Each structure stands twice: as structure tokens, then as C-alpha cells.
Amino acid sequence: MDRLIIDPEFRDKIPPLTEDEFTLLEENILSDGAVFSPLIVWDGTILDGHNRYEIIQKHPELTYAVHKMSFDNRYEALSWICKHQLGRRNLTPQQKKYLIGQRYEAEKMAHGGDRKSTTAKSTVQNEQLKPKNAAVTRQRIADDAGTSESYVMRAGWYAQGVDAAEEALPGIKQEILTGAIKPTETAVAAVAKAAPEERSRLAADLKKSKDDRDKKPRPAYHKAPPAASRKAEMQKIAEISAEMERDKAPSTEENVLCSLDGEIVSFMELFDRIFQEYPRLLSDSHYRQELIQIMQKMKQYIADIEGGRTE
């Protein structure tokens, strides 16, 4: 039997099997008397087949094959693992997002990142590629995964957040990726962006249910009277300014784009909650028309930027 290496970082990129799934796999292999799917290895290290290798170790009489692959560095190997796992049919949305984000992080490192440490983790890493190259990388991954470049960017921040949360609170990664808990994408990403001493608290907050998070009274959403519009706008601006002061300002245009993307996601999540609580906003034709008129302001804002607005 081959003596193969199990790299924890490689292994942990692969969604684990449940006990029932592992038992079924073992029963099927023993029934066949052989492991039909080869173990995929790089430089003696398993890339795919960790569960099959565990079964082989328990039953050395089984026959199996090993397929060797070649990569220039471990980050290329990590990228291959993530891409290969994305072909699985039974991934949760969270697992898919994590793998896409991990692939993006690995490819950033493989094509310009810090390769000095072979044990470097992908949590809280700075953008290592030039913006143009990073965009090309994101688009390539987006094309492979059938998603958008912005989704890949968010997935990178999400993956960093998952890993940072796991480091601060071991075991939470599995809960997030299986959907046992369902924190927002923004909340997960915030863990990686926070100072190290804040991450344990933020990771613990991810376990809180929506009801726990929403215990404070919710304001009623209604159209403000014209006389109060200016006051309400100024108050909102003040709240945004205070929030910006609490967080460290992004250091690059790339980080600003990621932050803006996260704000848009939060904005859409807020609207989804409002529509759930006030369904007549969508079902009643009068309210729906008013809602569309309000949202046209954002559409016009986007049109202005697309038209070449520079201020």
C-alpha cells in the first residue's frame, strides 16, 4: 500500500462526508472489492480521495489506483482541489461560495502572492495581484463556475471570513457550510476584517438566530413627509459617517469595491426582510408602483455612472 501524505489544508477544502455517507461509501467499495476512482496525488500528497484512502488503510486487501498530477506550487494544487470539488452535485450554496472564494484566494497567491511560507493560510490576506490581473482572475473563475465576477469577489471575502471564524471558534465552519446556521454573507466576511481580539465575539454572533439579532424594536417603514425629508437625509448621512469612522478605511480601490459590494448585498437583504414583513408592498398595485418610483432613483444613479459621470 502506498504511503501517502495527508495535508490538513488540502483535506479541509473538501466538504466532509457525514457518518452515513462514509459508511455507505465503505459498504459500496467492499461490495465491489476495489476502489474504482483513483486517488489523485501531487508530490505524494493526496488532493482527492481522502475518504477512499482511509477505507483502503482499514482494508489493505482492496485494489486501487493512484493518479499523479503536476503543479508548480501548492497554491496551484489548492486551486485544482477547489475547482474539482465544485463539480460535485450535492454542495450546499455555502460550500459552493466557500470553494469559489478559496479558489480565488489560491489563484491570487499562485500568480503573484507571497510563496515564502508553505503553510500560509488564506485568511485575511491582502490583494496580491494588480487590479487588472485580479479582475481577469475573477472573470476566469466566474466563467468556470457560471457566476459573476462580483460574486467571486464576495466569495473571496466570505471564504476569508469562514476561515477566520473557524480559527476563533473551532467547529463553526462546518455549521456555516452545511447550513446548520445561516448568518449573512456580510456578517461572515466581517469576521476576517475585524481586529483579532474582536473575532471570537463576532464568530459567536454568527450562531445567533435571526430572532436573537432582531430583539431590538424595528422601526415602521413609511414614506416620510416632505418637511422631514431633509432632516431624515442628514440623519442618515450622519449614521453612515459614524459607521465609516468605526471601521478602518479600505487601503486600495480593490478593497473599496469589495466594501461597496458588501453594502449592496446588505441593502438587498434589508429590502428582502422588508418585503417579507410588508408583503403588500409587492402585491398591492398602488404600493408596488410607488416602490418602483422610489427605486427608479437608484436606476437613474447607475445610468449616470454608466454615462460617464466622474464626480
C-alpha positions, 0 to 999 in steps of 0.5 A: 500500500502506498504511503501517502501524505495527508495535508490538513489544508488540502483535506479541509477544502473538501466538504466532509462526508457525514457518518452515513455517507462514509459508511455507505461509501465503505459498504459500496467499495467492499461490495465491489472489492476495489476502489474504482476512482483513483486517488489523485496525488501531487508530490505524494500528497493526496488532493482527492480521495481522502475518504477512499484512502482511509477505507483502503488503510482499514482494508489493505486487501482492496485494489486501487489506483493512484493518479499523479498530477503536476503543479508548480506550487501548492497554491496551484494544487489548492486551486485544482482541489477547489475547482474539482470539488465544485463539480460535485452535485450535492454542495450546499450554496455555502460550500459552493461560495466557500470553494469559489472564494478559496479558489480565488484566494489560491489563484491570487497567491499562485500568480503573484502572492507571497510563496515564502511560507508553505503553510500560509493560510488564506485568511485575511490576506491582502490583494496580491495581484494588480487590479487588472490581473485580479479582475481577469482572475475573477472573470476566469473563475466566474466563467468556470463556475457560471457566476459573476465576477462580483460574486467571486469577489464576495466569495473571496471575502466570505471564504476569508471570513469562514476561515477566520471564524473557524480559527476563533471558534473551532467547529463553526465552519462546518455549521456555516457550510452545511447550513446548520446556521445561516448568518449573512454573507456580510456578517461572515466576511466581517469576521476576517476584517475585524481586529483579532481580539474582536473575532471570537465575539463576532464568530459567536454572533454568527450562531445567533438566530435571526430572532436573537439579532432582531430583539431590538424594536424595528422601526415602521417603514413609511414614506416620510413627509416632505418637511422631514425629508431633509432632516431624515437625509442628514440623519442618515448621512450622519449614521453612515459617517459614524459607521465609516469612522468605526471601521478602518478605511479600505487601503486600495480601490480593490478593497473599496469595491469589495466594501461597496459590494458588501453594502449592496448585498446588505441593502438587498437583504434589508429590502428582502426582510422588508418585503417579507414583513410588508408583503403588500408592498409587492402585491398591492398595485398602488404600493408596488408602483410607488416602490418602483418610483422610489427605486427608479432613483437608484436606476437613474444613479447607475445610468449616470455612472454608466454615462460617464459621470466622474464626480 
